[in-house]
Amino acid sequence: MVGGQEVLSSNTLGRSVVNSNLQTTGVLKNLSVSGALNIADSVHFNPVSERFSIGTADANGVLTVYDSENDIELIITGNPDGTGNIGTYNTKSLEIVTDNQVRTTFHATGDITLGVEGRDTTIRSYGKMGIGIKNPQEQLEVAGNFKFANKLFAIGNCAPTHGNFLQGDVVWNSEPKANSFIGWVCVVGGSPGQWLPFGSIVPQ
């Protein structure tokens, strides 16, 4: 007893004991911390910023995991506009893996790789897809030229007069009208190669 209050019994510290320099404890069943948390200078919680971090005290996300050996900082956080972020905070690529196999890579440069070269990967997409299109109306919309089976499909108002092309490349007529053609096809590859019109548009 101290000052008439029980401070220590055979198995209990009194409620008046609020400060301690304990350095070793047994198994804790419950632990409540009202301030900052620091476990072995490795696990941190800042109650002011409400950020939790492992491997660093300087969290750049609501949840931060820092791998000091490889200098990679992974974060989960939110933005004022209501969106969320999951990824790397520093200039490092991010790989999504399953079964310890890389499935998707978000490169530090901003490029995205689905699957891995040399490994057969099935990619499924449901709904409309736009490449260079903000709001696609069809199942697939492309804002520019594209290649299919190594053949170019382009848009123009005449056969190309410069550039390198392969036999089988096609330019679709951007201004089709009566007595013109649907497009031009490269029959001899070269620069620009030999092009012939196809698909005569003849009024009935």
Backbone bond lengths (Angstrom), bond angles and torsions (degrees), N, CA, C in turn:
res aa  C-N    CA-C-N  psi(-1)  N-CA   C-N-CA  omega(-1)  CA-C   N-CA-C  phi
1 M - - - 1.455 - - 1.529 109.42 -
2 V 1.337 116.06 137.50 1.461 121.48 174.02 1.517 107.17 -130.60
3 G 1.326 116.90 122.63 1.459 120.08 -179.76 1.507 112.66 59.11
4 G 1.287 116.14 29.94 1.456 119.92 178.51 1.511 114.31 83.05
5 Q 1.334 117.21 3.78 1.464 120.23 179.96 1.527 109.96 -116.39
6 E 1.310 114.24 139.73 1.457 119.34 179.10 1.532 109.59 -73.11
7 V 1.314 117.69 121.61 1.460 121.67 179.42 1.522 112.03 -110.01
8 L 1.325 117.23 -17.51 1.460 118.85 -178.13 1.516 109.79 -156.70
9 S 1.332 115.00 129.51 1.460 120.45 170.80 1.516 107.51 -120.52
10 S 1.297 116.59 -170.98 1.465 119.10 -177.10 1.523 112.86 -64.02
11 N 1.339 118.05 -24.55 1.471 119.74 -178.08 1.525 113.61 -140.60
12 T 1.339 118.65 12.40 1.457 120.04 -174.01 1.515 111.38 -143.20
13 L 1.347 115.50 136.84 1.453 120.90 168.12 1.517 108.29 -86.86
14 G 1.325 117.02 139.67 1.449 120.56 -179.97 1.523 112.25 -67.33
15 R 1.321 116.02 158.04 1.458 121.24 -178.63 1.524 112.71 -65.03
16 S 1.319 117.01 -22.28 1.462 119.53 -179.23 1.514 112.61 -76.51
17 V 1.338 117.66 -12.18 1.468 121.24 178.81 1.534 108.25 -81.28
18 V 1.324 117.38 106.96 1.462 121.21 -176.91 1.530 112.37 -117.60
19 N 1.287 118.49 -11.09 1.464 122.30 179.11 1.516 109.54 -122.10
20 S 1.344 114.99 140.81 1.452 118.43 -178.48 1.516 109.51 -157.47
21 N 1.320 115.65 151.97 1.466 122.01 172.77 1.529 110.02 -114.46
22 L 1.321 115.80 34.54 1.464 119.67 177.89 1.529 110.32 -57.13
23 Q 1.303 116.59 134.63 1.459 120.71 178.74 1.523 112.15 -115.19
24 T 1.307 117.20 -14.50 1.454 120.76 178.79 1.521 108.66 -139.73
25 T 1.321 116.42 131.56 1.463 121.68 175.34 1.512 109.00 -132.55
26 G 1.312 115.39 164.74 1.454 120.15 175.55 1.518 110.04 -82.52
27 V 1.317 116.35 -147.52 1.455 121.50 -179.98 1.521 109.16 -81.15
28 L 1.348 116.84 121.83 1.458 121.57 178.21 1.525 109.68 -88.41
29 K 1.319 116.07 128.98 1.465 120.07 177.03 1.520 111.16 -84.87
30 N 1.307 117.63 -36.44 1.452 122.44 179.51 1.518 108.57 -142.13
31 L 1.342 115.74 141.41 1.463 120.18 178.95 1.515 108.67 -141.82
32 S 1.307 116.85 125.98 1.455 122.33 177.68 1.513 108.53 -123.29
33 V 1.357 115.92 125.31 1.457 121.20 -178.59 1.515 108.23 -120.45
34 S 1.322 117.27 125.51 1.463 120.35 -177.70 1.521 112.57 -95.80
35 G 1.322 117.78 -9.13 1.459 121.00 -179.05 1.510 111.53 -120.26
36 A 1.319 116.15 -154.28 1.460 121.29 179.95 1.521 110.55 -67.76
37 L 1.318 115.12 150.77 1.461 121.16 -179.60 1.522 109.71 -119.25
38 N 1.308 116.81 133.79 1.459 122.54 176.75 1.515 107.86 -140.24
39 I 1.311 116.24 115.30 1.457 121.21 178.08 1.525 108.30 -113.57
40 A 1.318 116.18 109.76 1.468 123.46 175.70 1.527 112.41 55.08
41 D 1.350 116.53 32.15 1.465 120.94 -178.60 1.521 112.50 53.21
42 S 1.329 116.17 27.00 1.470 120.80 -178.55 1.519 111.62 -126.46
43 V 1.324 117.39 -38.27 1.462 122.05 179.63 1.522 108.04 -111.29
44 H 1.343 116.35 127.26 1.464 120.47 -173.64 1.531 110.35 -133.90
45 F 1.337 114.63 146.47 1.457 120.78 168.54 1.516 108.32 -135.87
46 N 1.346 115.53 127.66 1.453 121.97 178.99 1.523 107.85 -106.18
47 P 1.353 118.54 109.29 1.466 120.00 -177.03 1.525 113.31 -69.69
48 V 1.325 117.93 -19.81 1.462 120.54 179.22 1.526 110.51 -73.53
49 S 1.333 116.80 -51.00 1.470 120.92 179.33 1.520 112.02 -86.93
50 E 1.357 116.54 -10.05 1.469 122.79 -176.96 1.521 110.65 55.18
51 R 1.333 114.64 48.38 1.465 120.54 179.02 1.525 110.27 -121.50
52 F 1.331 113.85 138.78 1.462 122.04 -178.87 1.516 108.40 -115.39
53 S 1.310 116.53 133.79 1.469 119.07 -176.16 1.517 111.29 -141.59
54 I 1.325 114.16 150.19 1.465 122.41 175.47 1.522 107.64 -124.73
55 G 1.305 116.28 126.60 1.460 120.63 177.45 1.519 114.37 92.86
56 T 1.319 117.76 -8.89 1.460 121.95 178.85 1.522 109.25 -157.25
57 A 1.324 116.23 150.67 1.465 120.40 175.73 1.518 111.15 -91.00
58 D 1.318 117.34 -13.52 1.464 122.43 -177.80 1.527 109.59 -100.86
59 A 1.314 116.24 84.54 1.467 121.09 -177.71 1.515 110.85 -78.92
60 N 1.322 116.79 130.58 1.465 122.26 176.27 1.517 112.32 -101.20
61 G 1.310 117.03 4.49 1.451 122.06 176.27 1.511 109.25 -143.27
62 V 1.324 117.04 170.56 1.461 120.17 175.91 1.523 109.31 -58.88
63 L 1.330 116.03 -38.28 1.461 122.02 172.48 1.521 108.00 -125.95
64 T 1.316 117.31 124.35 1.463 122.45 -178.51 1.517 109.58 -127.89
65 V 1.326 115.95 133.57 1.465 121.86 172.36 1.516 107.16 -124.68
66 Y 1.335 116.13 119.78 1.464 120.36 -176.86 1.526 110.05 -112.40
67 D 1.320 115.54 123.52 1.459 122.81 175.64 1.520 107.34 -97.54
68 S 1.330 117.28 97.85 1.464 120.81 -174.84 1.524 112.28 -68.24
69 E 1.326 117.12 -30.33 1.470 119.83 -178.77 1.520 111.24 -63.77
70 N 1.332 116.92 -37.68 1.461 121.30 -178.57 1.523 112.81 -108.99
71 D 1.342 117.25 3.59 1.468 123.21 179.11 1.528 111.16 52.69
72 I 1.334 115.62 53.65 1.464 121.54 178.58 1.523 108.36 -124.44
73 E 1.325 115.90 127.17 1.455 121.06 178.58 1.522 109.69 -114.86
74 L 1.319 115.77 115.89 1.456 122.58 178.50 1.523 108.83 -98.69
75 I 1.332 116.39 136.05 1.464 119.40 -178.03 1.519 111.25 -133.59
76 I 1.325 114.55 150.70 1.461 123.68 166.47 1.517 105.52 -126.98
77 T 1.312 117.40 122.90 1.456 119.91 -176.59 1.515 110.28 -156.34
78 G 1.316 116.56 174.28 1.450 121.86 178.41 1.515 111.09 -119.62
79 N 1.331 116.03 165.11 1.460 122.36 -179.92 1.528 109.87 -118.34
80 P 1.327 116.63 155.76 1.479 119.75 179.11 1.526 113.70 -59.37
81 D 1.343 117.41 -24.48 1.466 119.29 -179.22 1.527 112.75 -82.78
82 G 1.327 116.83 4.95 1.455 120.19 176.67 1.514 114.64 92.46
83 T 1.338 117.85 2.37 1.462 120.82 177.74 1.526 109.53 -93.72
84 G 1.317 115.79 163.15 1.454 121.47 178.86 1.510 111.48 -116.43
85 N 1.336 115.62 155.58 1.463 121.73 179.03 1.522 110.16 -122.82
86 I 1.316 115.85 133.56 1.463 122.59 170.04 1.518 106.48 -133.02
87 G 1.313 117.90 122.96 1.465 118.67 179.93 1.506 112.82 164.35
88 T 1.336 115.31 -157.39 1.456 121.30 179.78 1.520 109.04 -99.36
89 Y 1.338 115.45 139.38 1.460 119.58 179.99 1.520 110.84 -85.55
90 N 1.325 116.73 -38.24 1.465 119.44 178.48 1.528 109.41 -89.36
91 T 1.324 116.04 178.44 1.466 121.00 -173.83 1.526 110.23 -77.42
92 K 1.312 115.32 77.04 1.459 122.31 179.51 1.520 109.12 -136.28
93 S 1.308 116.08 148.19 1.464 120.39 176.41 1.525 109.84 -75.07
94 L 1.332 115.60 158.88 1.464 121.70 179.43 1.518 108.70 -123.10
95 E 1.318 116.22 127.29 1.458 121.67 178.05 1.522 110.01 -112.16
96 I 1.333 116.11 134.72 1.455 121.89 172.89 1.519 107.08 -100.10
97 V 1.326 116.84 124.20 1.461 120.69 -174.45 1.525 110.61 -124.47
98 T 1.327 115.39 149.47 1.457 123.12 166.39 1.516 106.55 -135.98
99 D 1.341 116.16 145.70 1.460 120.69 -179.09 1.529 110.65 54.25
100 N 1.351 116.18 31.71 1.460 123.23 -179.48 1.526 112.28 60.81
101 Q 1.339 116.66 24.35 1.451 122.18 177.83 1.532 108.90 -119.06
102 V 1.326 116.30 134.81 1.464 120.38 179.65 1.523 109.34 -68.68
103 R 1.331 117.61 128.94 1.453 122.60 179.18 1.528 111.90 -110.63
104 T 1.319 116.57 -39.34 1.455 121.98 179.86 1.516 109.18 -141.71
105 T 1.338 116.35 137.70 1.460 121.16 178.25 1.517 109.81 -122.66
106 F 1.329 115.94 125.69 1.458 122.77 172.10 1.525 106.25 -102.41
107 H 1.331 116.28 104.66 1.455 120.50 -174.02 1.521 111.28 -75.20
108 A 1.332 115.69 153.83 1.466 120.94 179.65 1.521 111.22 -60.46
109 T 1.327 117.63 -24.24 1.471 122.08 179.69 1.522 112.59 -77.96
110 G 1.349 116.90 -11.56 1.456 121.16 -176.98 1.521 112.90 103.95
111 D 1.337 117.34 -12.01 1.462 120.04 176.81 1.529 110.05 -68.97
112 I 1.334 116.23 154.01 1.455 122.04 179.66 1.527 108.61 -126.81
113 T 1.317 116.70 130.38 1.454 121.99 177.27 1.512 109.03 -118.23
114 L 1.349 116.23 122.63 1.454 121.71 175.50 1.521 108.17 -98.18
115 G 1.322 117.00 122.82 1.451 120.44 -177.02 1.518 111.37 80.64
116 V 1.338 115.30 -172.88 1.457 122.11 -178.74 1.523 108.56 -131.76
117 E 1.324 116.45 136.71 1.460 121.55 -179.83 1.529 110.52 -55.28
118 G 1.315 115.86 132.46 1.454 120.80 179.08 1.517 114.17 88.24
119 R 1.328 117.47 -5.58 1.460 121.04 -179.95 1.521 108.67 -116.31
120 D 1.326 116.94 128.77 1.461 121.63 -177.55 1.523 109.77 -71.11
121 T 1.326 116.29 118.05 1.464 121.85 -178.55 1.522 109.79 -128.21
122 T 1.312 117.65 132.78 1.457 122.55 175.90 1.524 109.29 -96.61
123 I 1.337 116.21 124.92 1.454 121.61 179.67 1.521 108.25 -116.72
124 R 1.306 117.80 123.31 1.459 122.48 -178.75 1.520 109.36 -113.09
125 S 1.323 115.10 138.66 1.458 120.53 176.69 1.521 108.56 -134.35
126 Y 1.325 117.10 126.05 1.464 121.74 -179.68 1.526 108.93 -113.25
127 G 1.328 115.91 132.45 1.454 119.99 -177.83 1.519 111.02 104.29
128 K 1.315 115.80 -177.71 1.463 121.89 -177.54 1.532 110.75 -74.68
129 M 1.334 115.39 144.91 1.457 121.24 179.67 1.521 109.68 -128.85
130 G 1.308 117.50 132.20 1.454 122.34 177.52 1.513 110.94 -122.12
131 I 1.333 116.88 131.96 1.467 122.56 175.12 1.517 106.33 -110.70
132 G 1.319 115.32 105.28 1.455 119.92 -174.27 1.514 112.24 79.44
133 I 1.339 116.60 9.67 1.466 123.17 -179.42 1.523 108.54 -118.36
134 K 1.324 117.61 127.49 1.462 120.89 -177.76 1.512 112.27 -75.14
135 N 1.324 117.17 -44.38 1.464 120.98 -178.13 1.527 110.03 -129.12
136 P 1.327 118.46 80.76 1.465 120.82 -178.29 1.518 111.35 -64.13
137 Q 1.331 115.89 140.82 1.452 121.87 178.06 1.520 112.01 -101.52
138 E 1.329 117.01 -22.84 1.461 121.85 -179.94 1.532 109.24 -106.89
139 Q 1.340 116.13 172.79 1.453 120.32 -178.94 1.529 111.87 -58.41
140 L 1.344 116.96 -36.96 1.452 120.98 177.46 1.520 109.09 -142.53
141 E 1.320 116.80 126.31 1.458 122.14 176.92 1.525 108.59 -131.39
142 V 1.340 114.65 133.72 1.463 121.64 -179.79 1.515 108.28 -122.32
143 A 1.316 117.00 131.89 1.469 120.97 -174.24 1.522 113.30 -81.99
144 G 1.321 118.23 -6.10 1.460 119.22 -178.40 1.513 111.33 -150.31
145 N 1.315 115.62 -160.69 1.460 120.80 179.43 1.526 110.31 -66.77
146 F 1.341 115.63 158.08 1.467 119.14 175.36 1.523 109.22 -150.73
147 K 1.321 115.81 164.66 1.462 121.84 178.08 1.520 109.36 -114.15
148 F 1.344 115.08 140.46 1.447 122.54 175.96 1.515 107.81 -132.21
149 A 1.342 117.15 121.74 1.465 121.97 -177.12 1.535 110.66 53.99
150 N 1.339 115.75 40.82 1.465 123.87 178.80 1.520 113.07 65.32
151 K 1.327 116.77 20.27 1.461 121.23 175.33 1.532 108.63 -113.73
152 L 1.336 115.07 132.27 1.448 120.52 -178.66 1.521 111.38 -79.41
153 F 1.324 116.20 136.31 1.462 122.52 171.62 1.523 106.63 -122.51
154 A 1.347 114.78 111.76 1.450 120.60 -174.72 1.526 109.98 -126.47
155 I 1.329 115.62 172.12 1.459 122.66 178.75 1.525 108.68 -119.76
156 G 1.328 117.17 136.88 1.456 120.95 177.56 1.519 110.72 -168.17
157 N 1.333 116.04 168.94 1.469 119.46 179.96 1.530 112.38 -101.19
158 C 1.347 115.73 6.21 1.470 120.18 176.19 1.518 108.12 -164.31
159 A 1.316 115.86 169.82 1.457 120.02 176.16 1.534 109.37 -66.15
160 P 1.332 118.75 145.58 1.460 121.33 -178.81 1.523 112.38 -58.42
161 T 1.321 115.81 144.01 1.466 121.78 177.05 1.518 112.10 -113.73
162 H 1.310 117.38 -5.24 1.467 121.25 177.03 1.525 108.71 -154.07
163 G 1.299 115.80 161.51 1.454 121.38 -176.72 1.510 111.74 103.09
164 N 1.326 116.48 165.85 1.465 122.28 -179.68 1.530 109.87 -102.05
165 F 1.330 115.60 133.42 1.453 120.20 -176.11 1.525 109.98 -137.73
166 L 1.341 114.63 159.01 1.455 121.61 178.69 1.518 110.38 -111.03
167 Q 1.300 115.17 154.11 1.463 119.71 176.47 1.534 109.19 -57.54
168 G 1.317 116.14 130.56 1.461 120.91 -179.11 1.517 113.65 100.93
169 D 1.332 117.51 -9.85 1.462 119.26 174.92 1.523 109.67 -66.01
170 V 1.325 116.05 147.13 1.460 120.85 -175.43 1.525 110.23 -128.78
171 V 1.333 115.04 137.86 1.460 121.35 170.50 1.523 107.55 -117.40
172 W 1.342 115.88 120.16 1.452 120.63 179.46 1.526 109.30 -86.09
173 N 1.313 115.33 138.76 1.454 121.28 -177.46 1.535 110.37 -68.37
174 S 1.329 116.28 119.70 1.463 120.38 -179.64 1.526 112.36 -79.72
175 E 1.330 116.73 -10.70 1.463 120.73 -179.26 1.526 110.36 -132.39
176 P 1.332 118.65 58.93 1.473 119.96 -178.06 1.525 111.28 -67.34
177 K 1.319 114.84 141.27 1.466 120.80 177.77 1.522 108.52 -156.09
178 A 1.316 115.98 172.81 1.467 120.43 -178.52 1.521 110.31 -57.91
179 N 1.350 114.42 140.95 1.463 122.83 178.63 1.534 112.95 65.48
180 S 1.334 116.19 22.56 1.466 120.08 171.71 1.521 107.36 -118.43
181 F 1.320 117.49 -159.87 1.467 121.08 -175.43 1.535 110.30 -126.65
182 I 1.318 114.65 155.98 1.465 120.09 177.54 1.524 110.43 -67.21
183 G 1.348 115.89 -32.27 1.455 117.96 179.40 1.510 111.60 178.39
184 W 1.342 115.43 -166.00 1.457 122.53 -178.15 1.524 108.76 -132.64
185 V 1.322 116.33 144.39 1.450 121.86 179.95 1.523 109.34 -123.59
186 C 1.321 116.21 140.43 1.459 121.48 178.61 1.529 108.85 -81.11
187 V 1.329 116.96 118.39 1.465 121.18 -178.72 1.517 112.05 -100.28
188 V 1.349 116.15 -18.98 1.473 121.32 175.16 1.522 106.78 -137.74
189 G 1.332 116.27 117.65 1.456 120.33 -178.33 1.514 112.21 -65.98
190 G 1.314 116.54 153.35 1.458 120.28 178.50 1.508 110.79 159.48
191 S 1.309 115.53 -158.05 1.463 121.67 -178.60 1.530 110.04 -126.21
192 P 1.326 121.26 91.05 1.477 123.95 3.86 1.518 113.99 -91.09
193 G 1.337 118.92 4.85 1.451 121.11 -176.42 1.519 111.61 87.22
194 Q 1.326 115.90 -177.75 1.458 120.42 178.95 1.521 109.53 -103.11
195 W 1.334 115.90 128.89 1.449 122.11 -176.60 1.528 110.31 -120.42
196 L 1.323 115.84 139.87 1.458 121.94 176.05 1.524 109.61 -128.28
197 P 1.349 116.50 145.58 1.474 119.26 178.51 1.516 110.24 -74.86
198 F 1.342 115.79 154.10 1.462 120.55 174.50 1.523 108.49 -141.27
199 G 1.320 115.28 158.23 1.462 120.00 176.61 1.515 113.19 72.70
200 S 1.309 117.05 66.98 1.460 120.04 179.66 1.521 111.13 -63.75
201 I 1.327 116.78 132.99 1.466 122.58 179.64 1.532 107.43 -100.25
202 V 1.306 116.68 100.00 1.454 122.56 -175.00 1.529 109.61 -113.82
203 P 1.326 119.10 124.13 1.473 120.85 178.46 1.528 110.41 -62.24
204 Q 1.314 115.55 142.68 1.471 120.66 178.59 1.517 109.96 -85.47
